[in-house]
Amino acid sequence: MRVIVTGGAGFIGSALVRYLVLEKGYEVLTIDVLTYAGCEASLRAVEGRPNHQFLKANICDRAAMDAAIAGFRPDRIMHLAAESHVDRSITGAADFIQTNMVGTFTLLEAARGYWNGLTGAAKDAFRFLHVSTDEVYGSLGDEGLFEEVTPYDPSSPYSASKAASDHLAKAWQRTYGLPVVVSNCSNNYGPYHFPEKLIPLTILNALSGRSLPIYGTGENVRDWLFVDDHARALDIIVERGRPGETYNVGGRNERRNIDVVRRICAVLDELVPANTPRDGLIEFVTDRPGHDARYAIDATKLETELGWRARENFDTGIEKTVRWYLDNEWWWRPLRERYDGERLGLAKAAPATAGIST
């Protein structure tokens, strides 16, 4: 099995690459332009493996994508490359439009050209997986879950750009017959997570005794998915999913942001005790503009049709995550020196207090 993974040096992408190379034994070409969130160190476990190649390239570069696909001749393309941080999209939406929309269009066209040149069983077996987010659905109230048929209602430039890319992927299947499958996932967490998001930033701030800023009152709810569970789901979806279909991936682990932060503090207090409980570092700060109240995924379709199940619940997954950060300073320290947790996505009048994104 020959698989191209775009965005493979990112958080979810690198987890997928490690899974495909080390556990499945597939031949994998990782494509990543290595923006601030792309980290080759996340691929150290597959470095030098005969079944892994790395290409630094931009998915918006059609010639580079044509050459990479023609040279590698993949059975599958798993498209994860994206700008993914809501706060950054608020202050710099242009990059999100370019990468998430134009980049996806460029890659779809390159894949279509390649697929049209295939024949027989190779053409029938080819799949293009477009990986997306539950944020395209907007905000939930206190009840209900996002289903595959939930209307799109994005709130941020990030989620709007991902919604647009989802529509492009589905249109290329309907119009051109390209065998595209789409997945939409809930919030991921786990090892190798860039330290600007809620969980890794909380871990590192708490370790250094810094404040733990939480937007608003901390009541916003997210459904948490351990990244290795997500990697397995993506492999199952691209292998067994039906072209033209969408599959939601969620961990069935809803938590308020304040409860996530308190749980991390409790785990750290147990593993590396401090003089005082770390939840005393919590500080509530001005909320993010357009902050969705609640996300929660209904993964029934994925579970019943394709047989996937999450292996980690939130308590087991968060302990594994905290332990990983304690044991792997070699990975996060250089990133921490480049990005020290300053808050992004603020209105001009808001205070310049460090913030945490979900």
C-alpha positions as CSV (number, residue, x, y, z in Angstrom):
1,M,0.0,0.0,0.0
2,R,1.4,3.4,-1.1
3,V,0.0,6.4,0.7
4,I,0.7,10.1,0.4
5,V,0.0,12.1,3.6
6,T,-0.1,15.9,3.3
7,G,0.6,17.9,6.5
8,G,2.4,14.8,7.8
9,A,4.8,16.8,10.0
10,G,1.9,18.4,11.9
11,F,0.2,17.1,15.1
12,I,-2.4,14.7,13.6
13,G,-0.5,14.1,10.4
14,S,2.6,12.9,12.2
15,A,0.5,10.5,14.3
16,L,-1.0,9.1,11.2
17,V,2.4,8.8,9.5
18,R,3.9,6.9,12.5
19,Y,0.9,4.6,12.5
20,L,1.0,3.8,8.8
21,V,4.8,3.3,8.7
22,L,5.4,1.6,11.9
23,E,2.2,-0.4,12.6
24,K,0.8,-1.0,9.1
25,G,4.0,-1.2,7.2
26,Y,2.8,0.9,4.3
27,E,5.0,2.9,2.0
28,V,4.4,6.5,2.9
29,L,5.4,9.8,1.3
30,T,5.0,12.7,3.8
31,I,4.4,16.1,2.2
32,D,4.7,19.2,4.4
33,V,5.8,22.8,3.8
34,L,7.0,23.0,7.4
35,T,5.2,26.1,8.6
36,Y,5.5,27.1,12.3
37,A,3.3,24.0,13.3
38,G,5.1,21.5,11.1
39,C,7.9,19.8,13.0
40,E,10.3,17.3,11.4
41,A,11.2,16.1,14.9
42,S,7.7,14.7,15.1
43,L,8.8,12.2,12.5
44,R,11.9,11.1,14.2
45,A,10.5,7.6,14.9
46,V,10.2,7.0,11.1
47,E,13.4,8.7,10.1
48,G,15.6,6.5,7.9
49,R,12.9,3.8,7.5
50,P,12.9,2.3,4.0
51,N,9.2,2.7,3.7
52,H,9.1,6.4,4.4
53,Q,10.0,9.4,2.4
54,F,9.7,13.1,3.2
55,L,9.1,16.0,0.7
56,K,9.1,19.6,1.7
57,A,6.5,21.2,-0.6
58,N,3.5,23.4,-0.6
59,I,0.1,21.9,-1.6
60,C,-0.7,25.2,-3.4
61,D,2.2,24.4,-5.9
62,R,0.5,22.5,-8.6
63,A,3.7,21.5,-10.4
64,A,5.2,20.1,-7.2
65,M,2.0,18.2,-6.4
66,D,1.8,16.7,-9.9
67,A,5.5,15.6,-9.8
68,A,5.1,14.1,-6.3
69,I,2.0,12.1,-7.2
70,A,3.4,11.0,-10.5
71,G,6.7,9.9,-9.0
72,F,5.3,8.1,-6.0
73,R,2.2,6.6,-7.6
74,P,0.0,6.4,-4.5
75,D,-2.9,4.1,-3.9
76,R,-4.3,6.7,-1.5
77,I,-3.9,10.3,-0.7
78,M,-4.7,11.4,2.8
79,H,-5.0,15.1,2.9
80,L,-4.4,16.7,6.3
81,A,-2.4,19.8,5.4
82,A,-4.2,22.9,6.8
83,E,-3.9,26.0,8.8
84,S,-5.7,25.0,11.9
85,H,-5.6,27.5,14.8
86,V,-8.7,29.6,15.3
87,D,-7.0,32.4,17.1
88,R,-4.4,32.8,14.2
89,S,-7.3,32.8,11.7
90,I,-8.9,35.8,13.5
91,T,-5.8,38.0,13.0
92,G,-4.5,36.4,9.8
93,A,-7.3,34.9,7.7
94,A,-5.4,35.1,4.4
95,D,-3.2,32.1,5.1
96,F,-6.2,30.0,5.9
97,I,-7.9,30.9,2.7
98,Q,-4.8,30.1,0.7
99,T,-3.9,26.8,2.3
100,N,-7.2,25.4,3.2
101,M,-9.2,26.4,0.1
102,V,-6.7,27.1,-2.7
103,G,-4.4,24.3,-1.5
104,T,-7.2,21.7,-1.3
105,F,-8.4,22.8,-4.8
106,T,-4.9,22.4,-6.1
107,L,-4.4,19.0,-4.6
108,L,-7.8,17.7,-5.8
109,E,-7.0,18.8,-9.3
110,A,-3.6,17.1,-9.1
111,A,-5.2,13.9,-7.8
112,R,-7.9,14.0,-10.5
113,G,-5.3,14.2,-13.2
114,Y,-3.4,11.3,-11.8
115,W,-6.6,9.2,-11.2
116,N,-7.8,9.8,-14.7
117,G,-4.6,8.2,-15.9
118,L,-5.1,5.0,-14.0
119,T,-6.9,2.0,-15.4
120,G,-8.6,-1.2,-14.1
121,A,-8.2,-2.3,-10.5
122,A,-5.7,0.6,-9.7
123,K,-8.3,3.2,-10.7
124,D,-11.1,1.4,-8.8
125,A,-9.1,1.1,-5.6
126,F,-7.7,4.7,-5.5
127,R,-9.1,6.9,-2.7
128,F,-8.7,10.5,-1.7
129,L,-9.4,11.2,2.0
130,H,-10.1,14.8,3.0
131,V,-9.6,15.3,6.7
132,S,-11.7,18.1,8.3
133,T,-13.1,19.4,11.6
134,D,-16.3,19.4,13.6
135,E,-16.0,23.2,13.7
136,V,-17.6,23.4,10.3
137,Y,-21.0,22.6,12.0
138,G,-20.9,25.7,14.2
139,S,-22.0,25.7,17.8
140,L,-24.3,23.3,19.7
141,G,-26.7,24.1,22.5
142,D,-26.8,22.1,25.7
143,E,-28.4,19.1,23.9
144,G,-27.7,17.1,20.7
145,L,-24.7,16.0,18.7
146,F,-23.2,16.8,15.4
147,E,-24.2,14.2,12.8
148,E,-23.0,13.8,9.2
149,V,-26.1,15.6,8.0
150,T,-25.9,18.5,10.3
151,P,-26.0,21.8,8.3
152,Y,-22.7,23.7,8.1
153,D,-22.6,26.9,10.2
154,P,-19.0,27.9,10.6
155,S,-18.2,30.8,13.1
156,S,-14.5,31.6,12.5
157,P,-12.3,32.3,9.4
158,Y,-10.7,28.9,10.2
159,S,-13.9,26.9,10.3
160,A,-15.2,28.8,7.2
161,S,-12.1,27.9,5.2
162,K,-12.4,24.2,6.3
163,A,-16.1,24.2,5.4
164,A,-15.3,25.5,1.9
165,S,-12.6,22.8,1.5
166,D,-15.1,20.2,2.5
167,H,-17.5,21.4,-0.2
168,L,-14.8,21.4,-2.8
169,A,-13.8,17.8,-1.9
170,K,-17.5,16.6,-2.2
171,A,-18.0,18.6,-5.4
172,W,-15.0,16.9,-7.0
173,Q,-16.6,13.5,-6.2
174,R,-20.0,14.5,-7.5
175,T,-18.8,16.3,-10.6
176,Y,-15.8,14.4,-11.7
177,G,-16.3,11.0,-10.0
178,L,-13.0,11.3,-8.0
179,P,-13.3,8.8,-5.2
180,V,-13.3,11.2,-2.3
181,V,-14.2,10.4,1.3
182,V,-14.5,13.2,4.0
183,S,-14.0,12.9,7.7
184,N,-14.8,15.5,10.4
185,C,-13.2,15.1,13.8
186,S,-13.6,16.5,17.3
187,N,-10.8,18.2,19.3
188,N,-7.6,16.1,19.2
189,Y,-5.1,15.8,22.0
190,G,-2.0,13.7,22.7
191,P,1.8,13.6,22.1
192,Y,3.5,16.0,19.7
193,H,0.8,18.7,20.0
194,F,2.0,22.2,19.2
195,P,2.1,24.2,22.4
196,E,-0.5,26.9,21.5
197,K,-3.5,24.7,22.0
198,L,-5.4,24.2,25.3
199,I,-3.9,21.0,26.6
200,P,-0.2,21.3,25.7
201,L,-0.1,24.9,26.7
202,T,-1.8,24.2,30.0
203,I,0.7,21.4,30.7
204,L,3.8,23.5,30.0
205,N,2.5,26.6,31.7
206,A,1.6,24.6,34.8
207,L,5.0,22.9,34.9
208,S,6.7,26.3,34.9
209,G,4.3,27.9,37.4
210,R,2.8,30.3,34.9
211,S,-0.8,31.5,34.9
212,L,-3.3,29.2,33.2
213,P,-5.6,31.6,31.2
214,I,-9.1,30.3,30.2
215,Y,-11.4,32.2,27.9
216,G,-14.6,33.6,29.4
217,T,-15.9,31.5,32.3
218,G,-14.4,28.1,31.0
219,E,-17.9,26.7,30.3
220,N,-17.3,26.0,26.6
221,V,-17.5,22.3,25.9
222,R,-15.4,20.2,23.6
223,D,-15.5,16.5,22.7
224,W,-11.9,15.2,23.1
225,L,-10.3,12.6,20.9
226,F,-7.0,11.0,21.5
227,V,-4.8,11.5,18.5
228,D,-3.8,7.8,18.1
229,D,-7.4,6.8,18.1
230,H,-8.0,9.4,15.3
231,A,-5.1,8.0,13.2
232,R,-6.6,4.5,13.4
233,A,-10.0,5.9,12.4
234,L,-8.5,7.7,9.3
235,D,-6.9,4.5,8.1
236,I,-10.2,2.6,8.5
237,I,-12.2,5.4,6.7
238,V,-9.9,5.6,3.7
239,E,-9.9,1.8,3.5
240,R,-13.5,1.0,4.0
241,G,-15.4,4.3,3.6
242,R,-17.7,4.8,0.7
243,P,-16.8,7.5,-1.9
244,G,-19.0,10.6,-1.5
245,E,-19.7,9.8,2.2
246,T,-18.7,11.8,5.3
247,Y,-17.7,10.1,8.6
248,N,-17.6,11.9,11.9
249,V,-14.8,10.9,14.3
250,G,-15.4,11.7,18.0
251,G,-14.1,10.3,21.3
252,R,-17.4,10.6,23.2
253,N,-15.5,12.6,25.9
254,E,-17.3,15.9,26.4
255,R,-15.6,18.2,28.9
256,R,-15.8,21.9,29.8
257,N,-12.6,23.8,29.3
258,I,-12.3,24.5,33.0
259,D,-12.6,20.8,33.8
260,V,-9.9,19.9,31.3
261,V,-7.5,22.4,32.9
262,R,-8.3,21.2,36.4
263,R,-7.8,17.6,35.4
264,I,-4.4,18.4,33.9
265,C,-3.5,20.2,37.1
266,A,-4.5,17.2,39.2
267,V,-2.5,14.8,37.1
268,L,0.6,17.0,37.3
269,D,0.2,17.5,41.1
270,E,0.2,13.7,41.4
271,L,3.2,13.0,39.1
272,V,5.4,16.1,40.0
273,P,4.1,17.7,43.2
274,A,4.4,21.4,43.6
275,N,4.3,23.5,46.8
276,T,0.7,24.4,46.1
277,P,-2.1,22.9,43.9
278,R,-1.6,24.1,40.3
279,D,-5.3,24.9,39.8
280,G,-4.5,28.0,41.8
281,L,-2.8,29.3,38.6
282,I,-6.1,29.4,36.7
283,E,-7.0,32.9,35.4
284,F,-10.1,33.8,33.4
285,V,-9.5,36.2,30.5
286,T,-11.5,38.0,27.9
287,D,-13.3,35.5,25.7
288,R,-12.4,34.8,22.0
289,P,-14.6,36.6,19.4
290,G,-17.2,34.1,18.1
291,H,-16.3,31.4,20.6
292,D,-18.6,28.4,19.9
293,A,-20.3,27.2,23.1
294,R,-20.2,23.4,22.5
295,Y,-19.0,20.8,20.1
296,A,-20.0,17.1,20.4
297,I,-19.7,14.4,17.7
298,D,-22.0,11.5,17.0
299,A,-19.6,8.8,15.7
300,T,-22.3,6.2,15.4
301,K,-21.9,5.9,11.6
302,L,-18.2,5.3,11.9
303,E,-18.7,2.8,14.8
304,T,-21.5,0.8,13.2
305,E,-20.6,0.8,9.5
306,L,-16.8,0.6,9.7
307,G,-16.3,-0.9,13.1
308,W,-14.0,1.7,14.7
309,R,-14.0,2.3,18.5
310,A,-12.0,4.8,20.5
311,R,-9.6,3.0,22.8
312,E,-8.8,5.9,25.2
313,N,-11.2,7.7,27.4
314,F,-10.3,11.2,28.5
315,D,-8.8,10.2,31.9
316,T,-6.5,7.5,30.4
317,G,-5.6,9.7,27.4
318,I,-4.8,12.8,29.4
319,E,-2.5,10.9,31.8
320,K,-0.6,9.4,28.8
321,T,-0.4,12.9,27.3
322,V,0.9,14.6,30.5
323,R,3.5,11.7,31.0
324,W,4.6,12.2,27.4
325,Y,5.3,15.9,27.8
326,L,7.2,15.2,31.1
327,D,9.4,12.6,29.3
328,N,10.0,14.5,26.0
329,E,11.3,18.0,26.7
330,W,13.7,17.5,23.7
331,W,10.7,17.8,21.4
332,W,8.7,20.7,23.0
333,R,11.6,22.9,24.4
334,P,12.7,24.3,21.0
335,L,9.0,25.0,20.0
336,R,8.4,26.7,23.4
337,E,11.3,29.0,22.7
338,R,9.8,30.0,19.4
339,Y,6.2,30.3,20.7
340,D,6.0,31.3,24.4
341,G,2.2,31.2,24.7
342,E,1.4,34.8,23.8
343,R,-2.3,35.3,23.1
344,L,-3.5,35.5,19.5
345,G,-6.8,36.5,18.0
346,L,-7.6,39.5,20.2
347,A,-9.6,42.6,19.3
348,K,-7.5,45.7,19.6
349,A,-9.1,46.8,22.9
350,A,-8.6,43.5,24.7
351,P,-5.7,43.1,27.2
352,A,-2.5,41.4,26.0
353,T,-2.8,38.5,28.4
354,A,-1.7,35.0,27.2
355,G,-4.6,32.9,26.2
356,I,-5.4,29.3,25.4
357,S,-7.1,28.1,22.3
358,T,-9.4,25.1,21.7
